[in-house]
Amino acid sequence: MDLSFIIKWLPLFGAAAWLTVSLAFVGVVVSVALGFLCAGIKYYRIPVLRELVSVYVEVGRNTPLMIQLFFLYFGLPRLGILLEGRTCAIVGLSFIGGAYMAEAIRGGLSAVGKNQTESGLSLGLSRLQLLRHVIMPQAMAVALPVIGATAIFLLKETSVFSIVALPDLMYLAKDLLKEGHSAESNMMLVVAYLVIILPVSLFFAFLERRARHAGFGA
């Protein structure tokens, strides 16, 4: 293990890690927002939009992120639409993430019994109050494990961002492999992803425990 090599390239790995985290953060946030929107449309059975959301969810969950990035980065320019690498990465990650998040949140909403809704309405709660105080706390407690797993899945998927010429962790690791330091490059890559993903995993585990202690979920 060449320690001098690691020290030399550590700043670049830090910059690549920051790029990966920043793109992943935006992608996950947009995915959650998109997931709530699509789940709400399906939960309230809004005509036409419900069918469109179903198509989107199936397409998003059944096409790899790499294929989506290829289409965005190499296919759209043939149609006269040019997107830079960062935009392609965020759009692609949000597209696939939104589909998974929509199903996770919809599953949580569906887990709330109709008797809960009926009881809330009988007590004089408005639809908004019912959603905020009765439905969403229980739905999120059920959906949190899947939302957390999806967020971690999306973080791992950032490893394919290098195909759109982004200097992320994988892109840098591939470049360093050419210098013959495979052990050091692979170790820094593994450690970088571990440092990024482990806190996210612990954060969602904490949220799940809080939800259980609050009396919701399993």
C-alpha positions in Angstrom: 0.0 0.0 0.0 1.6 3.3 -1.2 0.7 5.9 1.5 2.3 8.7 -0.5 0.1 8.0 -3.4 -3.0 8.1 -1.2 -1.9 11.4 0.4 -1.2 12.9 -3.1 -4.6 12.1 -4.5 -6.7 12.5 -1.4 -7.7 16.1 -2.1 -9.0 15.2 -5.6 -10.9 12.3 -4.0 -12.4 14.8 -1.6 -13.5 17.1 -4.5 -14.9 14.1 -6.4 -16.8 13.0 -3.2 -18.3 16.4 -2.8 -19.5 16.4 -6.4 -21.0 13.0 -5.9 -22.7 14.0 -2.6 -24.1 17.3 -4.0 -25.6 15.7 -7.1 -27.0 12.8 -5.0 -28.5 15.2 -2.5 -30.4 17.2 -5.2 -31.4 13.9 -6.9 -32.8 12.4 -3.7 -34.6 15.6 -2.6 -36.3 15.9 -6.0 -37.1 12.1 -6.0 -38.9 12.5 -2.6 -40.9 15.5 -3.9 -41.7 13.7 -7.1 -42.6 10.6 -5.1 -45.1 12.5 -2.9 -46.7 14.1 -5.9 -47.1 10.8 -7.8 -48.2 8.9 -4.7 -50.8 11.6 -3.9 -52.2 11.3 -7.5 -52.5 7.5 -7.2 -53.9 7.6 -3.6 -56.6 10.1 -4.5 -57.3 8.3 -7.9 -57.1 11.5 -10.0 -58.4 10.6 -13.5 -55.9 10.5 -16.4 -53.0 11.7 -14.2 -53.3 8.4 -12.3 -52.7 6.4 -15.5 -49.8 8.6 -16.5 -48.2 8.2 -13.1 -48.6 4.4 -13.4 -46.8 4.5 -16.8 -44.0 6.7 -15.4 -43.5 4.4 -12.4 -43.2 1.3 -14.6 -40.8 3.0 -17.0 -38.7 4.5 -14.2 -38.4 1.2 -12.2 -37.7 -1.0 -15.2 -35.0 1.0 -17.0 -31.4 1.2 -15.6 -30.0 4.6 -14.7 -27.1 4.0 -17.2 -29.6 3.7 -20.1 -31.4 6.8 -19.0 -28.1 8.8 -18.8 -27.1 7.5 -22.3 -30.4 8.8 -23.6 -30.2 12.2 -21.9 -26.5 12.8 -22.7 -26.1 11.2 -26.2 -29.7 10.7 -27.5 -31.3 14.1 -26.8 -28.5 16.1 -28.7 -29.7 14.3 -31.9 -33.1 16.0 -31.2 -31.4 19.3 -30.7 -31.6 19.2 -26.9 -28.3 19.7 -25.2 -27.9 19.0 -21.5 -24.7 19.3 -19.5 -23.4 16.3 -17.5 -24.6 17.6 -14.1 -28.1 18.2 -15.4 -28.3 14.8 -17.0 -27.1 13.2 -13.7 -29.7 15.0 -11.6 -32.6 14.4 -14.1 -31.7 10.7 -14.5 -31.3 10.1 -10.8 -34.6 12.0 -10.0 -36.5 10.2 -12.7 -35.6 6.7 -11.5 -35.7 7.8 -7.8 -39.1 9.4 -8.1 -40.6 6.2 -9.4 -39.3 4.1 -6.5 -40.2 6.8 -3.9 -43.8 7.0 -5.4 -44.3 3.3 -4.7 -42.8 3.5 -1.2 -45.0 6.4 -0.2 -48.1 5.0 -1.9 -47.6 1.8 0.0 -47.4 3.8 3.3 -50.6 5.7 2.4 -52.4 2.4 1.5 -51.4 0.9 4.9 -53.6 3.5 6.7 -57.0 1.9 7.3 -60.1 3.5 5.9 -61.6 3.5 9.4 -58.9 6.0 10.4 -60.1 8.4 7.7 -63.7 7.9 8.6 -63.1 8.4 12.3 -61.2 11.6 11.6 -63.9 13.0 9.5 -66.6 12.1 12.1 -64.6 14.1 14.6 -64.8 17.2 12.4 -61.3 17.2 11.0 -60.9 18.8 7.6 -59.3 16.9 4.8 -56.0 18.8 5.3 -56.0 18.2 9.1 -56.8 14.6 8.5 -53.9 14.3 6.1 -51.4 16.1 8.3 -52.3 14.6 11.7 -53.7 11.2 11.0 -52.7 9.8 7.6 -49.2 11.1 7.0 -47.6 10.2 10.4 -48.7 6.6 10.0 -48.0 6.4 6.3 -44.5 7.8 6.7 -43.7 5.4 9.6 -44.6 2.5 7.3 -42.8 4.0 4.2 -39.6 5.2 6.0 -37.7 1.9 5.7 -38.3 1.7 2.0 -37.6 5.4 1.5 -34.3 5.0 3.4 -33.4 1.9 1.3 -34.2 3.8 -1.9 -32.1 6.8 -0.9 -29.1 4.5 -0.3 -29.8 2.7 -3.6 -29.7 6.1 -5.3 -26.4 7.0 -3.6 -24.9 3.8 -5.0 -26.3 4.5 -8.4 -24.2 7.7 -8.6 -21.3 5.3 -9.5 -22.5 5.5 -13.2 -22.3 9.3 -13.4 -18.8 8.9 -15.0 -20.4 7.9 -18.3 -21.6 11.6 -18.8 -18.0 12.8 -18.3 -18.5 14.0 -14.7 -15.3 13.9 -12.5 -17.0 12.0 -9.7 -15.5 9.2 -7.5 -15.8 6.5 -10.1 -14.4 8.7 -12.9 -11.3 9.5 -10.8 -10.8 6.0 -9.6 -10.8 4.8 -13.2 -8.2 7.4 -14.1 -6.0 6.4 -11.2 -6.2 2.7 -12.1 -4.3 3.5 -15.3 -1.3 4.5 -13.1 -1.0 1.0 -11.7 -2.2 1.7 -8.2 -5.3 -0.5 -8.2 -5.2 -1.4 -4.5 -4.9 2.2 -3.4 -7.5 3.5 -5.8 -10.0 0.8 -5.0 -9.5 1.3 -1.2 -10.0 5.1 -1.5 -13.1 4.5 -3.6 -14.6 2.0 -1.1 -13.8 4.2 1.9 -15.3 7.3 0.1 -18.6 5.6 -0.6 -18.7 4.1 3.0 -18.2 7.6 4.5 -21.0 8.9 2.3 -23.5 6.1 2.7 -23.0 5.0 6.3 -24.3 8.3 7.9 -27.4 8.2 5.6 -28.1 4.6 6.7 -27.7 5.6 10.4 -29.9 8.7 9.9 -32.8 6.7 8.5 -32.4 4.0 11.2 -32.7 6.8 13.8 -35.9 8.1 12.0 -37.4 4.6 12.0 -36.7 4.2 15.8 -38.3 7.6 16.5 -41.3 6.6 14.4 -41.7 3.4 16.4 -41.3 5.1 19.7 -44.0 7.6 18.7 -46.4 4.7 18.4 -46.6 4.4 14.6 -45.4 1.6 12.3 -44.4 -1.9 13.2 
